[in-house]
């Protein structure tokens, strides 16, 4: 068996027999590793409703590859696949246990390691804003918009967390057509006059992508 040997509790010459309760050692297979995580009931229900496939197994096969964030915050260089999801929801946590498999050819990840499984989420229609055009105050995130009178107006927004990206997906606070100030937002006060220079959204996206 290929793998990594754990501790050996016995010394050379120690007596062992079939009645010995403690194993001589444990060999941990590290060629492929399994990441165990939980999916909340809301996400699981959405997955069942919106994912194509007649059976749950067919739905699982349509899922995109998942990535792994290691304990030091770095992105693991191999992607994995979700293989199983427990059919029972834990009544205490409101979540179902799931398992993803990742290749581990270099033995970088060891048994018992902690990490975060990242599952891609396709957003079909949404308003996005550059992260640099927002600021945070007392655990709330804000943007500055230019109103019809070209004066600054600070608006609180709710966004989907995205620590490593360039944009935020806005869930609440903005509507299509709002003019968001892209630069100097932290220094603007409500009612300050703004000289508007409209920039095409596709141009902003291309520059920050």
C-alpha positions as a LaTeX table, in Angstrom:
\begin{tabular}{lrrr}
\hline
Residue & $x$ (\AA) & $y$ (\AA) & $z$ (\AA) \\
\hline
Unk1 & 0.00 & 0.00 & 0.00 \\
Unk2 & 1.28 & 3.46 & $-0.90$ \\
Unk3 & 0.84 & 6.14 & 1.72 \\
Unk4 & 2.21 & 7.78 & 4.82 \\
Unk5 & 2.88 & 5.77 & 7.98 \\
Unk6 & 1.61 & 7.13 & 11.27 \\
Unk7 & 3.24 & 6.72 & 14.68 \\
Unk8 & 4.60 & 3.32 & 15.83 \\
Unk9 & 3.78 & 2.89 & 19.52 \\
Unk10 & 5.88 & $-0.28$ & 20.01 \\
Unk11 & 9.62 & $-0.59$ & 20.43 \\
Unk12 & 11.73 & $-3.15$ & 18.62 \\
Unk13 & 11.30 & $-6.45$ & 20.46 \\
Unk14 & 7.93 & $-5.62$ & 22.06 \\
Unk15 & 5.58 & $-8.56$ & 22.34 \\
Unk16 & 2.51 & $-8.32$ & 20.11 \\
Unk17 & $-0.14$ & $-10.92$ & 19.35 \\
Unk18 & $-3.69$ & $-11.25$ & 18.05 \\
Unk19 & $-5.07$ & $-9.97$ & 21.34 \\
Unk20 & $-3.17$ & $-6.67$ & 21.11 \\
Unk21 & $-5.80$ & $-3.92$ & 20.93 \\
Unk22 & $-3.63$ & $-1.14$ & 19.54 \\
Unk23 & $-2.52$ & $-1.48$ & 15.90 \\
Unk24 & 1.17 & $-1.61$ & 15.03 \\
Unk25 & 0.71 & 1.52 & 12.97 \\
Unk26 & $-1.69$ & 3.14 & 10.49 \\
Unk27 & $-0.96$ & 3.78 & 6.83 \\
Unk28 & $-2.74$ & 6.79 & 5.36 \\
Unk29 & $-3.40$ & 6.75 & 1.63 \\
Unk30 & $-2.67$ & 10.18 & 0.14 \\
Unk31 & $-2.85$ & 9.50 & $-3.60$ \\
Unk32 & $-6.41$ & 10.88 & $-3.63$ \\
Unk33 & $-7.85$ & 12.75 & $-0.71$ \\
Unk34 & $-11.44$ & 13.33 & 0.37 \\
Unk35 & $-12.68$ & 16.67 & 1.65 \\
Unk36 & $-15.74$ & 16.45 & 3.89 \\
Unk37 & $-17.94$ & 19.51 & 4.23 \\
Unk38 & $-21.56$ & 20.56 & 4.83 \\
Unk39 & $-24.17$ & 22.04 & 2.47 \\
Unk40 & $-27.00$ & 23.99 & 4.06 \\
Unk41 & $-30.60$ & 23.02 & 3.43 \\
Unk42 & $-31.35$ & 26.11 & 1.32 \\
Unk43 & $-28.52$ & 25.40 & $-1.13$ \\
Unk44 & $-29.41$ & 21.73 & $-1.29$ \\
Unk45 & $-33.05$ & 22.54 & $-2.10$ \\
Unk46 & $-31.98$ & 25.00 & $-4.80$ \\
Unk47 & $-29.65$ & 22.38 & $-6.27$ \\
Unk48 & $-32.44$ & 19.80 & $-6.43$ \\
Unk49 & $-34.86$ & 22.23 & $-8.10$ \\
Unk50 & $-32.58$ & 23.92 & $-10.62$ \\
Unk51 & $-30.01$ & 21.30 & $-11.65$ \\
Unk52 & $-30.69$ & 19.18 & $-14.72$ \\
Unk53 & $-30.97$ & 15.42 & $-14.28$ \\
Unk54 & $-33.59$ & 12.82 & $-13.42$ \\
Unk55 & $-31.77$ & 11.32 & $-10.45$ \\
Unk56 & $-29.65$ & 12.88 & $-7.74$ \\
Unk57 & $-26.58$ & 11.04 & $-9.08$ \\
Unk58 & $-27.15$ & 12.59 & $-12.52$ \\
Unk59 & $-27.45$ & 16.03 & $-10.94$ \\
Unk60 & $-24.14$ & 15.55 & $-9.10$ \\
Unk61 & $-22.35$ & 14.72 & $-12.35$ \\
Unk62 & $-23.39$ & 18.09 & $-13.82$ \\
Unk63 & $-21.69$ & 20.05 & $-11.03$ \\
Unk64 & $-18.59$ & 22.05 & $-12.03$ \\
Unk65 & $-15.16$ & 21.25 & $-10.61$ \\
Unk66 & $-14.60$ & 22.55 & $-7.10$ \\
Unk67 & $-11.45$ & 24.13 & $-5.69$ \\
Unk68 & $-9.76$ & 23.90 & $-2.33$ \\
Unk69 & $-8.47$ & 26.74 & $-0.16$ \\
Unk70 & $-5.72$ & 25.42 & 2.12 \\
Unk71 & $-5.27$ & 26.37 & 5.76 \\
Unk72 & $-2.66$ & 29.03 & 4.86 \\
Unk73 & $-5.13$ & 30.76 & 2.52 \\
Unk74 & $-3.50$ & 29.56 & $-0.70$ \\
Unk75 & $-5.40$ & 27.93 & $-3.56$ \\
Unk76 & $-4.65$ & 24.24 & $-4.09$ \\
Unk77 & $-3.38$ & 23.67 & $-7.64$ \\
Unk78 & $-5.73$ & 20.74 & $-8.35$ \\
Unk79 & $-9.49$ & 20.81 & $-8.74$ \\
Unk80 & $-11.85$ & 18.16 & $-7.42$ \\
Unk81 & $-15.31$ & 16.75 & $-7.91$ \\
Unk82 & $-18.22$ & 16.38 & $-5.52$ \\
Unk83 & $-18.95$ & 12.66 & $-5.31$ \\
Unk84 & $-21.58$ & 12.20 & $-2.64$ \\
Unk85 & $-24.11$ & 14.19 & $-0.63$ \\
Unk86 & $-25.79$ & 12.66 & 2.40 \\
Unk87 & $-29.51$ & 12.18 & 1.83 \\
Unk88 & $-30.30$ & 13.12 & 5.42 \\
Unk89 & $-30.23$ & 16.68 & 6.77 \\
Unk90 & $-28.86$ & 17.09 & 10.26 \\
Unk91 & $-31.69$ & 18.55 & 12.34 \\
Unk92 & $-29.24$ & 20.30 & 14.67 \\
Unk93 & $-27.17$ & 22.06 & 11.99 \\
Unk94 & $-29.71$ & 22.22 & 9.14 \\
Unk95 & $-27.07$ & 20.92 & 6.72 \\
Unk96 & $-26.21$ & 17.74 & 4.82 \\
Unk97 & $-22.72$ & 16.27 & 4.75 \\
Unk98 & $-20.95$ & 16.06 & 1.39 \\
Unk99 & $-17.68$ & 14.64 & 0.09 \\
Unk100 & $-15.39$ & 15.89 & $-2.67$ \\
Unk101 & $-12.40$ & 14.02 & $-4.11$ \\
Unk102 & $-9.13$ & 15.73 & $-5.03$ \\
Unk103 & $-5.98$ & 14.26 & $-6.63$ \\
Unk104 & $-2.93$ & 14.55 & $-4.38$ \\
Unk105 & 0.03 & 13.32 & $-6.46$ \\
Unk106 & 2.65 & 15.30 & $-4.53$ \\
Unk107 & 1.39 & 14.31 & $-1.10$ \\
Unk108 & 0.93 & 17.96 & $-0.15$ \\
Unk109 & $-2.30$ & 17.33 & 1.76 \\
Unk110 & $-2.22$ & 14.92 & 4.69 \\
Unk111 & $-4.97$ & 13.09 & 6.51 \\
Unk112 & $-6.67$ & 15.36 & 9.04 \\
Unk113 & $-5.77$ & 18.60 & 7.26 \\
Unk114 & $-8.29$ & 21.45 & 7.31 \\
Unk115 & $-9.32$ & 23.41 & 4.24 \\
Unk116 & $-12.27$ & 25.19 & 2.64 \\
Unk117 & $-14.13$ & 23.76 & $-0.35$ \\
Unk118 & $-15.10$ & 26.43 & $-2.87$ \\
Unk119 & $-18.04$ & 25.62 & $-5.15$ \\
Unk120 & $-18.58$ & 27.82 & $-8.25$ \\
Unk121 & $-21.96$ & 29.54 & $-8.35$ \\
Unk122 & $-23.39$ & 30.73 & $-11.66$ \\
Unk123 & $-25.20$ & 34.06 & $-11.39$ \\
Unk124 & $-27.42$ & 34.58 & $-14.42$ \\
Unk125 & $-28.56$ & 38.17 & $-13.83$ \\
Unk126 & $-26.97$ & 40.53 & $-11.34$ \\
Unk127 & $-25.60$ & 44.00 & $-10.74$ \\
Unk128 & $-21.85$ & 44.00 & $-10.15$ \\
Unk129 & $-19.64$ & 46.81 & $-8.89$ \\
Unk130 & $-15.84$ & 47.05 & $-8.65$ \\
Unk131 & $-14.64$ & 46.34 & $-5.12$ \\
Unk132 & $-12.48$ & 49.45 & $-5.35$ \\
Unk133 & $-15.66$ & 51.55 & $-5.76$ \\
Unk134 & $-16.97$ & 50.45 & $-2.36$ \\
Unk135 & $-15.96$ & 51.13 & 1.22 \\
Unk136 & $-16.75$ & 49.51 & 4.54 \\
Unk137 & $-17.94$ & 51.25 & 7.69 \\
Unk138 & $-19.10$ & 49.54 & 10.89 \\
Unk139 & $-19.44$ & 46.15 & 9.18 \\
Unk140 & $-21.56$ & 47.61 & 6.38 \\
Unk141 & $-20.54$ & 48.19 & 2.78 \\
Unk142 & $-21.36$ & 51.37 & 0.85 \\
Unk143 & $-21.14$ & 52.90 & $-2.59$ \\
Unk144 & $-21.52$ & 56.49 & $-3.70$ \\
Unk145 & $-23.93$ & 57.24 & $-6.53$ \\
Unk146 & $-24.44$ & 60.33 & $-8.64$ \\
Unk147 & $-28.09$ & 61.37 & $-8.56$ \\
Unk148 & $-30.09$ & 63.21 & $-11.20$ \\
Unk149 & $-28.72$ & 66.48 & $-9.78$ \\
Unk150 & $-25.13$ & 65.16 & $-10.06$ \\
Unk151 & $-24.64$ & 65.22 & $-6.31$ \\
Unk152 & $-23.11$ & 62.47 & $-4.23$ \\
Unk153 & $-25.38$ & 60.10 & $-2.36$ \\
Unk154 & $-24.04$ & 57.31 & $-0.12$ \\
Unk155 & $-26.00$ & 54.06 & $-0.32$ \\
Unk156 & $-25.65$ & 50.93 & 1.79 \\
Unk157 & $-25.47$ & 47.74 & $-0.25$ \\
Unk158 & $-25.59$ & 44.03 & 0.47 \\
Unk159 & $-23.08$ & 41.98 & $-1.51$ \\
Unk160 & $-22.05$ & 38.37 & $-2.00$ \\
Unk161 & $-18.70$ & 37.87 & $-0.19$ \\
Unk162 & $-15.82$ & 37.65 & $-2.64$ \\
Unk163 & $-12.47$ & 38.06 & $-0.91$ \\
Unk164 & $-10.25$ & 37.17 & $-3.86$ \\
Unk165 & $-12.16$ & 38.81 & $-6.72$ \\
Unk166 & $-12.26$ & 42.26 & $-8.28$ \\
Unk167 & $-16.05$ & 42.71 & $-8.18$ \\
Unk168 & $-18.95$ & 42.35 & $-5.80$ \\
Unk169 & $-22.33$ & 40.93 & $-6.82$ \\
Unk170 & $-24.90$ & 43.32 & $-5.34$ \\
Unk171 & $-27.93$ & 41.69 & $-3.77$ \\
Unk172 & $-29.62$ & 44.81 & $-2.36$ \\
Unk173 & $-29.21$ & 48.58 & $-2.52$ \\
Unk174 & $-28.70$ & 49.28 & $-6.23$ \\
Unk175 & $-30.93$ & 49.05 & $-9.28$ \\
Unk176 & $-30.20$ & 49.01 & $-12.99$ \\
Unk177 & $-29.31$ & 52.48 & $-14.27$ \\
Unk178 & $-27.77$ & 53.82 & $-11.03$ \\
Unk179 & $-24.54$ & 55.77 & $-11.62$ \\
Unk180 & $-21.86$ & 54.48 & $-9.25$ \\
Unk181 & $-18.83$ & 56.66 & $-8.50$ \\
Unk182 & $-15.67$ & 54.66 & $-9.25$ \\
Unk183 & $-12.92$ & 56.81 & $-7.71$ \\
Unk184 & $-12.45$ & 58.82 & $-4.54$ \\
Unk185 & $-15.55$ & 57.43 & $-2.86$ \\
Unk186 & $-14.06$ & 57.53 & 0.64 \\
Unk187 & $-13.60$ & 61.31 & 0.52 \\
Unk188 & $-17.01$ & 62.28 & $-0.87$ \\
Unk189 & $-19.76$ & 63.53 & 1.41 \\
Unk190 & $-23.47$ & 63.40 & 0.73 \\
Unk191 & $-24.56$ & 66.38 & $-1.35$ \\
Unk192 & $-21.09$ & 67.06 & $-2.79$ \\
Unk193 & $-21.29$ & 68.14 & $-6.45$ \\
Unk194 & $-19.83$ & 65.62 & $-8.91$ \\
Unk195 & $-18.54$ & 66.25 & $-12.40$ \\
Unk196 & $-19.89$ & 63.15 & $-14.12$ \\
Unk197 & $-17.80$ & 61.37 & $-16.73$ \\
Unk198 & $-19.80$ & 58.30 & $-17.72$ \\
Unk199 & $-17.70$ & 55.18 & $-18.39$ \\
Unk200 & $-19.05$ & 52.14 & $-20.22$ \\
Unk201 & $-19.54$ & 49.20 & $-17.86$ \\
Unk202 & $-17.86$ & 46.78 & $-20.29$ \\
Unk203 & $-14.75$ & 48.98 & $-20.28$ \\
Unk204 & $-14.57$ & 48.91 & $-16.48$ \\
Unk205 & $-14.99$ & 45.14 & $-16.49$ \\
Unk206 & $-12.25$ & 44.65 & $-19.07$ \\
Unk207 & $-9.77$ & 46.82 & $-17.15$ \\
Unk208 & $-10.27$ & 45.04 & $-13.84$ \\
Unk209 & $-10.75$ & 41.47 & $-15.06$ \\
\hline
\end{tabular}
